[in-house]
């Protein structure tokens, strides 16, 4: 997709993609789904879907990885698939549905900004107080409790000392 000069910040597209994939999966399986910052979808605590974004100038390529029929074994974190939970949508139907839902959320993001996306994400995320580890781009790790998303979609962690730490980039793990 091409970004428009009036679009919200490109980094927030991860949240748009996350709410779109969560809504799509929920049509096929209403299980124990939860979003993990910024754009992983967990089912029963295991990773069901992940999203990658790559930016080049004014374009962003978004890759959706959803485990429909199979899931990896022997990975560093639990993974699952829709088929493992009794739902196995045809890939073409899933893709068509995801494209329609993503287009709708993209239009809201462009027209209303991040607020409705952030609200949906928060309603579908792991609960406030969930213990998380954030592995930052410099290799350091921070443990804390999920507090909220800030107005720009960054992760806010409550640290052991009671202070807040805003995370703009990193890999997040449930602990």
N, C-alpha and C positions, 0 to 999 in steps of 0.2 A: 504494500500500500504506500501511497505517497502522502506525506504529511502536508497539511495546509498551514500557512502562517498563523492562522487563528486557532489551531488545535491546541489543546492542553499539552503539557510536557510529554514527550515521547516515552519517557520512562514509565509513565502511568498506564501505558498500553498493556503492560504485564497484568495489571489488575483487571482491565477490560477483558483480556483473553481468559483470565482465570474465572471470572463470573460467567462468561459464555460457556466454557467447557463444563463448569459445575451444573449450570442450568440444563445443558444438553444431556449430561449423564443422568441427571435426576429424572428425565423423561423415560429413560430405559430401566432405571433401577433406583428405587428410593431407599437406599441403605444408609448406613452410618457415614455420610459424606462430610468432609471438612476441608476447607481451604487452608493451606499453609503458606505463609508469606514467602515470596510475593505471588507465586503462580503454580504451586503444586496442588493436586487434588488427592486427598487421602480417602480411602474406603476402609473402615474398620481399623484405622491406624496405619495401613499399608499404602504405599504410593500406587495410585491408579493412573495418574496423568501428570505430565509436566509440559512446560511451555518454554521455548527458547525464542528470544528476540535478537535480531541482528540489525544494526542501523548502519546505513551507508548514505551519507549526505542527507537528502530530504526523504529517503525511503526507509521503510522498516519491513523486514521479512519476519513473519511470525510462524514458527513451527510448533504444531500441536502433536504431542505424543500421548496417545491414549491406548492403554492395554485393553483391547476388545476381547480377543480370543485367547491370548497367551500373555504370560508375564515372565520376566527374568527370574531365574533362581540364583542362589548363591551370590547375592549382591550385598553391599554394605548396609542396606536398610530394607525392611520388608517391602515387598511389592505384591500386587494382585492384579486381577483382570476382571472385567465384567462377566466373562464366561465362568470364572471361578465362583461367582455369586448367582449363577443361574440366569444371567442375561447375556445374550450374544447377538447384538444387532448386526445387520449386514453393514459392512464398512461404507458402502455408497450411501445408504440411508443415514448413517451416523454423520458422515461428512456433510451431506446436504443440510441436515438439521443444524449441525454446528455452524455452518456458513450463514444460515438464516439468523440464528440467534446472535452470532458475533456481529453481523451487520446491524442488527437492532441495537446492541450495546454500543457499538462504534458510533452510531448516529446519536445516541444519548450523550456519550462522552464528548462528541463534537458540539452538540447543541446545548447541553446543560453543564458541561464541565465534569470534574471528577466526583463531585459530591454523591450523585446517585449510585455510581459504581462503587465508591468506597463504602456506602451504606449497605449495599447488597453483599459486598465482600465481607464486611464485619459481621453481618447476620449469618453468614455461612462458614465462618472461620472457626478455628479452635477457640475455646472460651478464654476470656480474660483470666489471667493467672496461670496459664499453661506454661510449664517450664520449657525454655528453648535455649539452644546454643547457637550463636551466630558466628560462623567462620568468615572473617572479613577478608577482603582482597589481599591484604598484606600478610595473611597467614595466621594472624592472631585470632583468638576465640573469646567470646563474651557469653557468659551464662546470665540469664535473667528470666523474668516472668513477662509473658505477653501482656502489654498494657492496652495498646490500641494502635491504630494507624494515625499518623498526623495528617494535616490538611493536604499535604502533597503526596500521600500514600506511603510514606516511609514508615518502617517498623519502629515502634517505641517499646523498649524493654525497661522494666523496673529491675534495677540491680539490687544486690543484697543489702547495700548501704541505704536503700530507699531512694536513690537518685534515679533519674531517667536517662536513658541513652537512646539516641535516634540513630537507626541503621538505615543507610541509603542503598547499600549494596552488600551482598554476602550470600552465603549458603546457610540455610537455617535448618536445624534438626530439632525434633522433639526429644526431650530427655525425661 
